[in-house]
Amino acid sequence: MGFEASTSHGVQIGDCFYVGAYFNLYTYDSDTSLSGGVDTRYFFCPSSQIRPYVGLQAGGGVRIRWKDPIFSIMPMGGVSFSLRKINLSMGLKSAYMFETMGLLLHFGIGF
C-alpha cells in the first residue's frame, strides 16, 4: 500500500485548461521518492459548478533510499466542485513509479 502527498501550482488558461507544476512525496512499502514536473488538466463544462476533468502529470525525481533517479507519468480523471472561491476535486490517478503501476484515489482543494 502506498501514500502520496502532492501540491500543484499553476494558472488557469481560459475556462477549460490548467497548466502548472506539481511536487510530491510518494511512499510505497520501504521506498520513498520526491518528484516534480508538469501538471496539465482539461475541464469539461466550464460554466457549471460540477466540472469533470482529465489530466496528465509527468516529471522526475529521486528515490531517497537508493538515490536512484525516477521518471513518473500519471494520467488522471475526476470531478471538480466549485463552492464559491474554493474548489474541491476527487478522482483517480494512475501512477507509474518504482517499476510498478498503481492506481491512486485523489482528493484536492483549490483556491
MARLOTI-753040 format. One record per atom (N, C-alpha, C): residue in three letters; chain; atom name; z, x, y. Coordinates in nm, 4 decimals, decimal comma. Atoms other than C-alpha are relative to their C-alpha. Layout:
% residues N
@residu:ala	chaine:A	atome:CA	pz:Z	px:X	py:Y
...
% end
This chain:
% residues 111
@residu:met	chaine:A	atome:N	pz:0,0000	px:0,0837	py:-0,1176
@residu:met	chaine:A	atome:CA	pz:0,0000	px:0,0000	py:0,0000
@residu:met	chaine:A	atome:C	pz:0,0000	px:0,0880	py:0,1236
@residu:gly	chaine:A	atome:N	pz:0,0111	px:-0,0791	py:-0,1209
@residu:gly	chaine:A	atome:CA	pz:-0,0869	px:0,1277	py:0,3445
@residu:gly	chaine:A	atome:C	pz:0,0449	px:-0,0761	py:0,1230
@residu:phe	chaine:A	atome:N	pz:-0,0393	px:0,0565	py:-0,1283
@residu:phe	chaine:A	atome:CA	pz:0,0102	px:0,0688	py:0,7058
@residu:phe	chaine:A	atome:C	pz:-0,0807	px:0,0693	py:0,1090
@residu:glu	chaine:A	atome:N	pz:0,0733	px:-0,0566	py:-0,1123
@residu:glu	chaine:A	atome:CA	pz:-0,1875	px:0,1172	py:1,0261
@residu:glu	chaine:A	atome:C	pz:0,0570	px:-0,0556	py:0,1296
@residu:ala	chaine:A	atome:N	pz:-0,0352	px:0,0403	py:-0,1363
@residu:ala	chaine:A	atome:CA	pz:-0,0731	px:0,1080	py:1,3893
@residu:ala	chaine:A	atome:C	pz:-0,1081	px:0,0579	py:0,0896
@residu:ser	chaine:A	atome:N	pz:0,1090	px:-0,0507	py:-0,0831
@residu:ser	chaine:A	atome:CA	pz:-0,3518	px:0,1325	py:1,6453
@residu:ser	chaine:A	atome:C	pz:0,0022	px:-0,0637	py:0,1372
@residu:thr	chaine:A	atome:N	pz:0,0174	px:0,0516	py:-0,1341
@residu:thr	chaine:A	atome:CA	pz:-0,4356	px:0,0815	py:2,0079
@residu:thr	chaine:A	atome:C	pz:-0,1449	px:0,0230	py:0,0415
@residu:ser	chaine:A	atome:N	pz:0,1370	px:-0,0113	py:-0,0476
@residu:ser	chaine:A	atome:CA	pz:-0,7707	px:0,0252	py:2,1762
@residu:ser	chaine:A	atome:C	pz:-0,0021	px:-0,0273	py:0,1502
@residu:his	chaine:A	atome:N	pz:0,0090	px:0,0143	py:-0,1452
@residu:his	chaine:A	atome:CA	pz:-0,8547	px:0,0659	py:2,5441
@residu:his	chaine:A	atome:C	pz:-0,1466	px:0,0111	py:0,0403
@residu:gly	chaine:A	atome:N	pz:0,1400	px:-0,0020	py:-0,0382
@residu:gly	chaine:A	atome:CA	pz:-1,1893	px:-0,0187	py:2,6989
@residu:gly	chaine:A	atome:C	pz:-0,0317	px:-0,1027	py:0,1055
@residu:val	chaine:A	atome:N	pz:0,0469	px:0,0953	py:-0,1004
@residu:val	chaine:A	atome:CA	pz:-1,3948	px:-0,2542	py:2,9100
@residu:val	chaine:A	atome:C	pz:-0,0790	px:-0,1113	py:-0,0667
@residu:gln	chaine:A	atome:N	pz:0,0782	px:0,1157	py:0,0424
@residu:gln	chaine:A	atome:CA	pz:-1,5419	px:-0,5980	py:2,8607
@residu:gln	chaine:A	atome:C	pz:-0,1286	px:0,0024	py:0,0817
@residu:ile	chaine:A	atome:N	pz:0,1301	px:-0,0001	py:-0,0670
@residu:ile	chaine:A	atome:CA	pz:-1,9142	px:-0,5954	py:2,9427
@residu:ile	chaine:A	atome:C	pz:-0,0572	px:-0,1401	py:-0,0130
@residu:gly	chaine:A	atome:N	pz:0,0407	px:0,1401	py:0,0042
@residu:gly	chaine:A	atome:CA	pz:-2,0193	px:-0,9468	py:3,0366
@residu:gly	chaine:A	atome:C	pz:0,1060	px:-0,0808	py:-0,0723
@residu:asp	chaine:A	atome:N	pz:-0,0946	px:0,0850	py:0,0729
@residu:asp	chaine:A	atome:CA	pz:-1,8588	px:-1,2224	py:2,8332
@residu:asp	chaine:A	atome:C	pz:0,0062	px:0,0309	py:-0,1490
@residu:cys	chaine:A	atome:N	pz:0,0134	px:-0,0116	py:0,1453
@residu:cys	chaine:A	atome:CA	pz:-1,9623	px:-1,1050	py:2,4882
@residu:cys	chaine:A	atome:C	pz:0,0313	px:0,1370	py:-0,0591
@residu:phe	chaine:A	atome:N	pz:-0,0050	px:-0,1335	py:0,0592
@residu:phe	chaine:A	atome:CA	pz:-1,9399	px:-0,7270	py:2,4454
@residu:phe	chaine:A	atome:C	pz:0,1186	px:0,0801	py:0,0525
@residu:tyr	chaine:A	atome:N	pz:-0,1123	px:-0,0881	py:-0,0335
@residu:tyr	chaine:A	atome:CA	pz:-1,6375	px:-0,4932	py:2,4395
@residu:tyr	chaine:A	atome:C	pz:-0,0303	px:0,1383	py:-0,0566
@residu:val	chaine:A	atome:N	pz:0,0135	px:-0,1373	py:0,0478
@residu:val	chaine:A	atome:CA	pz:-1,6561	px:-0,1138	py:2,4133
@residu:val	chaine:A	atome:C	pz:0,1191	px:0,0797	py:0,0530
@residu:gly	chaine:A	atome:N	pz:-0,1161	px:-0,0783	py:-0,0399
@residu:gly	chaine:A	atome:CA	pz:-1,3662	px:0,1275	py:2,4191
@residu:gly	chaine:A	atome:C	pz:0,0273	px:0,1116	py:-0,0982
@residu:ala	chaine:A	atome:N	pz:-0,0451	px:-0,1065	py:0,0888
@residu:ala	chaine:A	atome:CA	pz:-1,1748	px:0,3996	py:2,2436
@residu:ala	chaine:A	atome:C	pz:0,1236	px:-0,0488	py:-0,0738
@residu:tyr	chaine:A	atome:N	pz:-0,1186	px:0,0367	py:0,0770
@residu:tyr	chaine:A	atome:CA	pz:-0,9223	px:0,3492	py:1,9655
@residu:tyr	chaine:A	atome:C	pz:0,0723	px:0,1271	py:-0,0455
@residu:phe	chaine:A	atome:N	pz:-0,0842	px:-0,1064	py:0,0539
@residu:phe	chaine:A	atome:CA	pz:-0,6373	px:0,5678	py:1,8455
@residu:phe	chaine:A	atome:C	pz:0,0893	px:-0,0648	py:-0,1048
@residu:asn	chaine:A	atome:N	pz:-0,0867	px:0,0619	py:0,0998
@residu:asn	chaine:A	atome:CA	pz:-0,4466	px:0,5052	py:1,5246
@residu:asn	chaine:A	atome:C	pz:0,0777	px:0,1014	py:-0,0828
@residu:leu	chaine:A	atome:N	pz:-0,0821	px:-0,0695	py:0,0974
@residu:leu	chaine:A	atome:CA	pz:-0,1810	px:0,6233	py:1,2864
@residu:leu	chaine:A	atome:C	pz:-0,0129	px:-0,0805	py:-0,1277
@residu:tyr	chaine:A	atome:N	pz:0,0232	px:0,0689	py:0,1265
@residu:tyr	chaine:A	atome:CA	pz:-0,2586	px:0,5383	py:0,9252
@residu:tyr	chaine:A	atome:C	pz:0,0780	px:0,0717	py:-0,1087
@residu:thr	chaine:A	atome:N	pz:-0,0729	px:-0,0598	py:0,1105
@residu:thr	chaine:A	atome:CA	pz:-0,0363	px:0,5955	py:0,6242
@residu:thr	chaine:A	atome:C	pz:-0,0295	px:-0,0767	py:-0,1279
@residu:tyr	chaine:A	atome:N	pz:0,0277	px:0,0571	py:0,1318
@residu:tyr	chaine:A	atome:CA	pz:-0,1164	px:0,5362	py:0,2580
@residu:tyr	chaine:A	atome:C	pz:0,0681	px:0,0888	py:-0,1026
@residu:asp	chaine:A	atome:N	pz:-0,0822	px:-0,0776	py:0,0926
@residu:asp	chaine:A	atome:CA	pz:0,1298	px:0,6479	py:-0,0130
@residu:asp	chaine:A	atome:C	pz:0,0605	px:0,1190	py:0,0743
@residu:ser	chaine:A	atome:N	pz:-0,0571	px:-0,1171	py:-0,0681
@residu:ser	chaine:A	atome:CA	pz:0,2158	px:1,0067	py:0,0895
@residu:ser	chaine:A	atome:C	pz:-0,0958	px:0,0603	py:0,1027
@residu:asp	chaine:A	atome:N	pz:0,0970	px:-0,0487	py:-0,0986
@residu:asp	chaine:A	atome:CA	pz:-0,0949	px:1,0551	py:0,3098
@residu:asp	chaine:A	atome:C	pz:0,0236	px:-0,0667	py:0,1355
@residu:thr	chaine:A	atome:N	pz:-0,0092	px:0,0522	py:-0,1364
@residu:thr	chaine:A	atome:CA	pz:-0,0739	px:1,0139	py:0,6870
@residu:thr	chaine:A	atome:C	pz:-0,1105	px:0,0648	py:0,0809
@residu:ser	chaine:A	atome:N	pz:0,1051	px:-0,0556	py:-0,0849
@residu:ser	chaine:A	atome:CA	pz:-0,3529	px:1,0550	py:0,9393
@residu:ser	chaine:A	atome:C	pz:0,0154	px:-0,0498	py:0,1419
@residu:leu	chaine:A	atome:N	pz:0,0162	px:0,0374	py:-0,1399
@residu:leu	chaine:A	atome:CA	pz:-0,4053	px:1,0475	py:1,3132
@residu:leu	chaine:A	atome:C	pz:-0,1495	px:0,0039	py:0,0276
@residu:ser	chaine:A	atome:N	pz:0,1436	px:0,0000	py:-0,0270
@residu:ser	chaine:A	atome:CA	pz:-0,7511	px:0,9462	py:1,4284
@residu:ser	chaine:A	atome:C	pz:-0,0302	px:-0,0771	py:0,1271
@residu:gly	chaine:A	atome:N	pz:0,0480	px:0,0695	py:-0,1185
@residu:gly	chaine:A	atome:CA	pz:-0,9517	px:0,8143	py:1,7186
@residu:gly	chaine:A	atome:C	pz:-0,1508	px:-0,0074	py:-0,0045
@residu:gly	chaine:A	atome:N	pz:0,1444	px:0,0142	py:-0,0029
@residu:gly	chaine:A	atome:CA	pz:-1,3016	px:0,7073	py:1,8014
@residu:gly	chaine:A	atome:C	pz:-0,0439	px:-0,1147	py:0,0876
@residu:val	chaine:A	atome:N	pz:0,0622	px:0,1060	py:-0,0783
@residu:val	chaine:A	atome:CA	pz:-1,5276	px:0,4378	py:1,9411
@residu:val	chaine:A	atome:C	pz:0,0314	px:-0,1359	py:-0,0624
@residu:asp	chaine:A	atome:N	pz:-0,0302	px:0,1363	py:0,0428
@residu:asp	chaine:A	atome:CA	pz:-1,4335	px:0,0691	py:1,9197
@residu:asp	chaine:A	atome:C	pz:-0,0981	px:-0,0935	py:0,0708
@residu:thr	chaine:A	atome:N	pz:0,0934	px:0,0970	py:-0,0591
@residu:thr	chaine:A	atome:CA	pz:-1,7014	px:-0,1981	py:1,9729
@residu:thr	chaine:A	atome:C	pz:0,0239	px:-0,1366	py:-0,0631
@residu:arg	chaine:A	atome:N	pz:-0,0131	px:0,1373	py:0,0499
@residu:arg	chaine:A	atome:CA	pz:-1,6821	px:-0,5765	py:1,9402
@residu:arg	chaine:A	atome:C	pz:-0,0990	px:-0,0902	py:0,0719
@residu:tyr	chaine:A	atome:N	pz:0,0867	px:0,1019	py:-0,0574
@residu:tyr	chaine:A	atome:CA	pz:-1,9212	px:-0,8652	py:1,9948
@residu:tyr	chaine:A	atome:C	pz:0,0671	px:-0,1353	py:-0,0225
@residu:phe	chaine:A	atome:N	pz:-0,0662	px:0,1300	py:0,0047
@residu:phe	chaine:A	atome:CA	pz:-1,7663	px:-1,2045	py:2,0777
@residu:phe	chaine:A	atome:C	pz:-0,1031	px:-0,1118	py:0,0061
@residu:phe	chaine:A	atome:N	pz:0,0831	px:0,1200	py:-0,0011
@residu:phe	chaine:A	atome:CA	pz:-1,9384	px:-1,5337	py:1,9951
@residu:phe	chaine:A	atome:C	pz:0,0723	px:-0,1069	py:0,0816
@residu:cys	chaine:A	atome:N	pz:-0,0587	px:0,1106	py:-0,0784
@residu:cys	chaine:A	atome:CA	pz:-1,8791	px:-1,8492	py:2,2073
@residu:cys	chaine:A	atome:C	pz:0,0868	px:0,0534	py:0,1134
@residu:pro	chaine:A	atome:N	pz:-0,0814	px:-0,0660	py:-0,1015
@residu:pro	chaine:A	atome:CA	pz:-1,7672	px:-1,6516	py:2,5152
@residu:pro	chaine:A	atome:C	pz:0,0748	px:-0,0947	py:0,0945
@residu:ser	chaine:A	atome:N	pz:-0,0669	px:0,0893	py:-0,0950
@residu:ser	chaine:A	atome:CA	pz:-1,6716	px:-1,9579	py:2,7234
@residu:ser	chaine:A	atome:C	pz:0,1107	px:-0,0820	py:-0,0660
@residu:ser	chaine:A	atome:N	pz:-0,0995	px:0,0768	py:0,0745
@residu:ser	chaine:A	atome:CA	pz:-1,4394	px:-2,1005	py:2,4557
@residu:ser	chaine:A	atome:C	pz:0,1346	px:0,0720	py:-0,0013
@residu:gln	chaine:A	atome:N	pz:-0,1312	px:-0,0617	py:0,0167
@residu:gln	chaine:A	atome:CA	pz:-1,0656	px:-2,0399	py:2,4135
@residu:gln	chaine:A	atome:C	pz:0,0109	px:0,0694	py:-0,1350
@residu:ile	chaine:A	atome:N	pz:0,0006	px:-0,0597	py:0,1333
@residu:ile	chaine:A	atome:CA	pz:-1,1297	px:-1,9565	py:2,0464
@residu:ile	chaine:A	atome:C	pz:-0,1348	px:0,0693	py:-0,0189
@residu:arg	chaine:A	atome:N	pz:0,1240	px:-0,0773	py:0,0062
@residu:arg	chaine:A	atome:CA	pz:-1,3856	px:-1,6761	py:2,0078
@residu:arg	chaine:A	atome:C	pz:-0,0050	px:0,0854	py:-0,1265
@residu:pro	chaine:A	atome:N	pz:0,0187	px:-0,0880	py:0,1156
@residu:pro	chaine:A	atome:CA	pz:-1,4957	px:-1,5352	py:1,6722
@residu:pro	chaine:A	atome:C	pz:-0,0662	px:0,1311	py:0,0449
@residu:tyr	chaine:A	atome:N	pz:0,0606	px:-0,1277	py:-0,0352
@residu:tyr	chaine:A	atome:CA	pz:-1,5961	px:-1,1682	py:1,6795
@residu:tyr	chaine:A	atome:C	pz:-0,0309	px:0,0820	py:-0,1246
@residu:val	chaine:A	atome:N	pz:0,0268	px:-0,1045	py:0,0982
@residu:val	chaine:A	atome:CA	pz:-1,7457	px:-0,8884	py:1,4731
@residu:val	chaine:A	atome:C	pz:0,0080	px:0,1324	py:0,0742
@residu:gly	chaine:A	atome:N	pz:-0,0137	px:-0,1280	py:-0,0676
@residu:gly	chaine:A	atome:CA	pz:-1,6884	px:-0,5237	py:1,5448
@residu:gly	chaine:A	atome:C	pz:-0,0105	px:0,1169	py:-0,0959
@residu:leu	chaine:A	atome:N	pz:0,0076	px:-0,1230	py:0,0779
@residu:leu	chaine:A	atome:CA	pz:-1,7046	px:-0,1654	py:1,4294
@residu:leu	chaine:A	atome:C	pz:0,0792	px:0,1073	py:0,0729
@residu:gln	chaine:A	atome:N	pz:-0,0684	px:-0,1183	py:-0,0502
@residu:gln	chaine:A	atome:CA	pz:-1,4715	px:0,1288	py:1,4778
@residu:gln	chaine:A	atome:C	pz:-0,0495	px:0,1188	py:-0,0820
@residu:ala	chaine:A	atome:N	pz:0,0453	px:-0,1208	py:0,0698
@residu:ala	chaine:A	atome:CA	pz:-1,5978	px:0,4764	py:1,3929
@residu:ala	chaine:A	atome:C	pz:0,0558	px:0,1215	py:0,0719
@residu:gly	chaine:A	atome:N	pz:-0,0565	px:-0,1191	py:-0,0623
@residu:gly	chaine:A	atome:CA	pz:-1,4362	px:0,8118	py:1,4511
@residu:gly	chaine:A	atome:C	pz:0,0462	px:0,1009	py:-0,1024
@residu:gly	chaine:A	atome:N	pz:-0,0507	px:-0,1053	py:0,0864
@residu:gly	chaine:A	atome:CA	pz:-1,2496	px:1,1021	py:1,3054
@residu:gly	chaine:A	atome:C	pz:0,1410	px:0,0373	py:0,0373
@residu:gly	chaine:A	atome:N	pz:-0,1372	px:-0,0418	py:-0,0248
@residu:gly	chaine:A	atome:CA	pz:-0,9134	px:1,2665	py:1,2869
@residu:gly	chaine:A	atome:C	pz:0,0418	px:0,1070	py:-0,0973
@residu:val	chaine:A	atome:N	pz:-0,0542	px:-0,1023	py:0,0883
@residu:val	chaine:A	atome:CA	pz:-0,6890	px:1,4792	py:1,0743
@residu:val	chaine:A	atome:C	pz:0,1078	px:-0,0608	py:-0,0898
@residu:arg	chaine:A	atome:N	pz:-0,1092	px:0,0342	py:0,0921
@residu:arg	chaine:A	atome:CA	pz:-0,4726	px:1,4272	py:0,7662
@residu:arg	chaine:A	atome:C	pz:0,1131	px:0,0979	py:0,0282
@residu:ile	chaine:A	atome:N	pz:-0,1097	px:-0,0840	py:-0,0478
@residu:ile	chaine:A	atome:CA	pz:-0,1334	px:1,5566	py:0,8740
@residu:ile	chaine:A	atome:C	pz:0,0517	px:0,0954	py:-0,1079
@residu:arg	chaine:A	atome:N	pz:-0,0601	px:-0,0825	py:0,1055
@residu:arg	chaine:A	atome:CA	pz:-0,0018	px:1,6856	py:0,5406
@residu:arg	chaine:A	atome:C	pz:-0,0889	px:0,1171	py:-0,0409
@residu:trp	chaine:A	atome:N	pz:0,0904	px:-0,1058	py:0,0446
@residu:trp	chaine:A	atome:CA	pz:-0,3114	px:1,8835	py:0,4386
@residu:trp	chaine:A	atome:C	pz:-0,0859	px:0,0571	py:0,1122
@residu:lys	chaine:A	atome:N	pz:0,0773	px:-0,0444	py:-0,1169
@residu:lys	chaine:A	atome:CA	pz:-0,4635	px:1,9303	py:0,7843
@residu:lys	chaine:A	atome:C	pz:-0,1510	px:-0,0048	py:-0,0258
@residu:asp	chaine:A	atome:N	pz:0,1418	px:0,0207	py:0,0280
@residu:asp	chaine:A	atome:CA	pz:-0,7995	px:1,8101	py:0,6447
@residu:asp	chaine:A	atome:C	pz:-0,0597	px:-0,0898	py:0,1060
@residu:pro	chaine:A	atome:N	pz:0,0675	px:0,0947	py:-0,0894
@residu:pro	chaine:A	atome:CA	pz:-1,0489	px:1,6546	py:0,8848
@residu:pro	chaine:A	atome:C	pz:-0,0430	px:-0,1238	py:-0,0788
@residu:ile	chaine:A	atome:N	pz:0,0443	px:0,1238	py:0,0647
@residu:ile	chaine:A	atome:CA	pz:-1,1374	px:1,2931	py:0,8078
@residu:ile	chaine:A	atome:C	pz:-0,1011	px:-0,0693	py:0,0899
@residu:phe	chaine:A	atome:N	pz:0,0916	px:0,0878	py:-0,0705
@residu:phe	chaine:A	atome:CA	pz:-1,4111	px:1,0536	py:0,9072
@residu:phe	chaine:A	atome:C	pz:0,0359	px:-0,1420	py:-0,0400
@residu:ser	chaine:A	atome:N	pz:-0,0318	px:0,1385	py:0,0329
@residu:ser	chaine:A	atome:CA	pz:-1,3398	px:0,6824	py:0,9288
@residu:ser	chaine:A	atome:C	pz:-0,1040	px:-0,0934	py:0,0595
@residu:ile	chaine:A	atome:N	pz:0,0887	px:0,1045	py:-0,0481
@residu:ile	chaine:A	atome:CA	pz:-1,5645	px:0,3812	py:0,9614
@residu:ile	chaine:A	atome:C	pz:0,0618	px:-0,1331	py:-0,0426
@residu:met	chaine:A	atome:N	pz:-0,0731	px:0,1235	py:0,0260
@residu:met	chaine:A	atome:CA	pz:-1,4118	px:0,0351	py:0,9891
@residu:met	chaine:A	atome:C	pz:-0,0717	px:-0,1212	py:0,0596
@residu:pro	chaine:A	atome:N	pz:0,0560	px:0,1270	py:-0,0463
@residu:pro	chaine:A	atome:CA	pz:-1,6224	px:-0,2825	py:1,0169
@residu:pro	chaine:A	atome:C	pz:0,1102	px:-0,1058	py:-0,0007
@residu:met	chaine:A	atome:N	pz:-0,1043	px:0,1017	py:-0,0087
@residu:met	chaine:A	atome:CA	pz:-1,4160	px:-0,5848	py:1,1183
@residu:met	chaine:A	atome:C	pz:-0,0577	px:-0,1326	py:0,0462
@residu:gly	chaine:A	atome:N	pz:0,0357	px:0,1331	py:-0,0474
@residu:gly	chaine:A	atome:CA	pz:-1,4331	px:-0,9536	py:1,1910
@residu:gly	chaine:A	atome:C	pz:0,1263	px:-0,0812	py:0,0153
@residu:gly	chaine:A	atome:N	pz:-0,1194	px:0,0802	py:-0,0214
@residu:gly	chaine:A	atome:CA	pz:-1,1897	px:-1,2097	py:1,3196
@residu:gly	chaine:A	atome:C	pz:-0,0202	px:-0,1043	py:0,1075
@residu:val	chaine:A	atome:N	pz:-0,0005	px:0,1033	py:-0,1024
@residu:val	chaine:A	atome:CA	pz:-1,0971	px:-1,4638	py:1,5821
@residu:val	chaine:A	atome:C	pz:0,0976	px:0,0406	py:0,1094
@residu:ser	chaine:A	atome:N	pz:-0,0842	px:-0,0261	py:-0,1161
@residu:ser	chaine:A	atome:CA	pz:-0,9562	px:-1,4150	py:1,9327
@residu:ser	chaine:A	atome:C	pz:0,0355	px:-0,1321	py:0,0665
@residu:phe	chaine:A	atome:N	pz:-0,0485	px:0,1217	py:-0,0654
@residu:phe	chaine:A	atome:CA	pz:-0,7454	px:-1,6853	py:2,1007
@residu:phe	chaine:A	atome:C	pz:0,0432	px:0,0341	py:0,1418
@residu:ser	chaine:A	atome:N	pz:-0,0367	px:-0,0241	py:-0,1393
@residu:ser	chaine:A	atome:CA	pz:-0,7200	px:-1,6944	py:2,4817
@residu:ser	chaine:A	atome:C	pz:0,1134	px:-0,0933	py:0,0407
@residu:leu	chaine:A	atome:N	pz:-0,1139	px:0,0745	py:-0,0519
@residu:leu	chaine:A	atome:CA	pz:-0,3829	px:-1,8033	py:2,6197
@residu:leu	chaine:A	atome:C	pz:0,0262	px:0,0488	py:0,1419
@residu:arg	chaine:A	atome:N	pz:-0,0045	px:-0,0417	py:-0,1409
@residu:arg	chaine:A	atome:CA	pz:-0,4225	px:-1,7700	py:2,9974
@residu:arg	chaine:A	atome:C	pz:-0,0387	px:0,1467	py:0,0122
@residu:lys	chaine:A	atome:N	pz:0,0344	px:-0,1412	py:-0,0200
@residu:lys	chaine:A	atome:CA	pz:-0,4036	px:-1,3935	py:3,0654
@residu:lys	chaine:A	atome:C	pz:0,0216	px:0,0864	py:-0,1242
@residu:ile	chaine:A	atome:N	pz:-0,0260	px:-0,0736	py:0,1238
@residu:ile	chaine:A	atome:CA	pz:-0,3126	px:-1,2929	py:2,7082
@residu:ile	chaine:A	atome:C	pz:-0,0951	px:-0,0488	py:-0,1090
@residu:asn	chaine:A	atome:N	pz:0,0847	px:0,0317	py:0,1152
@residu:asn	chaine:A	atome:CA	pz:-0,5457	px:-1,2794	py:2,4081
@residu:asn	chaine:A	atome:C	pz:0,0714	px:0,0415	py:-0,1273
@residu:leu	chaine:A	atome:N	pz:-0,0511	px:-0,0318	py:0,1326
@residu:leu	chaine:A	atome:CA	pz:-0,4228	px:-1,2936	py:2,0515
@residu:leu	chaine:A	atome:C	pz:-0,1185	px:0,0051	py:-0,0948
@residu:ser	chaine:A	atome:N	pz:0,1109	px:-0,0082	py:0,0952
@residu:ser	chaine:A	atome:CA	pz:-0,6515	px:-1,1860	py:1,7705
@residu:ser	chaine:A	atome:C	pz:0,0537	px:0,0261	py:-0,1394
@residu:met	chaine:A	atome:N	pz:-0,0315	px:-0,0297	py:0,1392
@residu:met	chaine:A	atome:CA	pz:-0,6429	px:-1,1766	py:1,3948
@residu:met	chaine:A	atome:C	pz:-0,1291	px:0,0042	py:-0,0788
@residu:gly	chaine:A	atome:N	pz:0,1201	px:-0,0119	py:0,0799
@residu:gly	chaine:A	atome:CA	pz:-0,8934	px:-1,0793	py:1,1335
@residu:gly	chaine:A	atome:C	pz:0,0177	px:0,0988	py:-0,1127
@residu:leu	chaine:A	atome:N	pz:0,0019	px:-0,0968	py:0,1089
@residu:leu	chaine:A	atome:CA	pz:-0,9895	px:-0,8434	py:0,8550
@residu:leu	chaine:A	atome:C	pz:-0,0770	px:0,1239	py:0,0432
@residu:lys	chaine:A	atome:N	pz:0,0671	px:-0,1264	py:-0,0288
@residu:lys	chaine:A	atome:CA	pz:-1,0867	px:-0,4792	py:0,8816
@residu:lys	chaine:A	atome:C	pz:-0,0149	px:0,0747	py:-0,1312
@residu:ser	chaine:A	atome:N	pz:0,0252	px:-0,0797	py:0,1187
@residu:ser	chaine:A	atome:CA	pz:-1,2458	px:-0,2773	py:0,6038
@residu:ser	chaine:A	atome:C	pz:0,0053	px:0,1463	py:0,0416
@residu:ala	chaine:A	atome:N	pz:-0,0184	px:-0,1394	py:-0,0401
@residu:ala	chaine:A	atome:CA	pz:-1,1398	px:0,0865	py:0,6182
@residu:ala	chaine:A	atome:C	pz:-0,0431	px:0,0950	py:-0,1110
@residu:tyr	chaine:A	atome:N	pz:0,0328	px:-0,1076	py:0,0925
@residu:tyr	chaine:A	atome:CA	pz:-1,2871	px:0,3929	py:0,4522
@residu:tyr	chaine:A	atome:C	pz:0,0692	px:0,1258	py:0,0507
@residu:met	chaine:A	atome:N	pz:-0,0747	px:-0,1214	py:-0,0326
@residu:met	chaine:A	atome:CA	pz:-1,0372	px:0,6800	py:0,4660
@residu:met	chaine:A	atome:C	pz:0,0541	px:0,0578	py:-0,1290
@residu:phe	chaine:A	atome:N	pz:-0,0588	px:-0,0685	py:0,1151
@residu:phe	chaine:A	atome:CA	pz:-0,8970	px:0,9340	py:0,2208
@residu:phe	chaine:A	atome:C	pz:-0,0816	px:-0,0242	py:-0,1268
@residu:glu	chaine:A	atome:N	pz:0,0895	px:0,0221	py:0,1133
@residu:glu	chaine:A	atome:CA	pz:-1,1988	px:0,8855	py:-0,0089
@residu:glu	chaine:A	atome:C	pz:0,0257	px:-0,1335	py:-0,0700
@residu:thr	chaine:A	atome:N	pz:-0,0254	px:0,1319	py:0,0567
@residu:thr	chaine:A	atome:CA	pz:-1,0899	px:0,5243	py:-0,0671
@residu:thr	chaine:A	atome:C	pz:-0,0480	px:-0,1068	py:0,0975
@residu:met	chaine:A	atome:N	pz:0,0384	px:0,1146	py:-0,0816
@residu:met	chaine:A	atome:CA	pz:-1,1995	px:0,1865	py:0,0579
@residu:met	chaine:A	atome:C	pz:0,1165	px:-0,0973	py:-0,0035
@residu:gly	chaine:A	atome:N	pz:-0,1115	px:0,0935	py:-0,0048
@residu:gly	chaine:A	atome:CA	pz:-0,9354	px:-0,0595	py:0,1745
@residu:gly	chaine:A	atome:C	pz:-0,0304	px:-0,1163	py:0,0919
@residu:leu	chaine:A	atome:N	pz:0,0128	px:0,1180	py:-0,0838
@residu:leu	chaine:A	atome:CA	pz:-0,9015	px:-0,3963	py:0,3369
@residu:leu	chaine:A	atome:C	pz:0,1315	px:-0,0188	py:0,0741
@residu:leu	chaine:A	atome:N	pz:-0,1193	px:0,0131	py:-0,0819
@residu:leu	chaine:A	atome:CA	pz:-0,6570	px:-0,4346	py:0,6258
@residu:leu	chaine:A	atome:C	pz:0,0013	px:-0,1352	py:0,0693
@residu:leu	chaine:A	atome:N	pz:-0,0194	px:0,1187	py:-0,0796
@residu:leu	chaine:A	atome:CA	pz:-0,5203	px:-0,7501	py:0,7821
@residu:leu	chaine:A	atome:C	pz:0,0335	px:0,0460	py:0,1399
@residu:his	chaine:A	atome:N	pz:-0,0098	px:-0,0494	py:-0,1361
@residu:his	chaine:A	atome:CA	pz:-0,5472	px:-0,7064	py:1,1584
@residu:his	chaine:A	atome:C	pz:0,0601	px:-0,1080	py:0,0915
@residu:phe	chaine:A	atome:N	pz:-0,0569	px:0,0856	py:-0,1040
@residu:phe	chaine:A	atome:CA	pz:-0,3299	px:-0,8640	py:1,4334
@residu:phe	chaine:A	atome:C	pz:-0,0016	px:0,0778	py:0,1305
@residu:gly	chaine:A	atome:N	pz:0,0052	px:-0,0698	py:-0,1275
@residu:gly	chaine:A	atome:CA	pz:-0,3712	px:-0,7824	py:1,8022
@residu:gly	chaine:A	atome:C	pz:0,0433	px:-0,0859	py:0,1171
@residu:ile	chaine:A	atome:N	pz:-0,0355	px:0,0633	py:-0,1268
@residu:ile	chaine:A	atome:CA	pz:-0,2520	px:-0,8627	py:2,1524
@residu:ile	chaine:A	atome:C	pz:-0,0787	px:0,0718	py:0,1088
@residu:gly	chaine:A	atome:N	pz:0,0773	px:-0,0597	py:-0,1088
@residu:gly	chaine:A	atome:CA	pz:-0,4757	px:-0,8074	py:2,4556
@residu:gly	chaine:A	atome:C	pz:0,0455	px:-0,0539	py:0,1343
@residu:phe	chaine:A	atome:N	pz:-0,0375	px:0,0390	py:-0,1363
@residu:phe	chaine:A	atome:CA	pz:-0,4070	px:-0,8179	py:2,8282
@residu:phe	chaine:A	atome:C	pz:-0,1185	px:0,0075	py:0,0916
% end
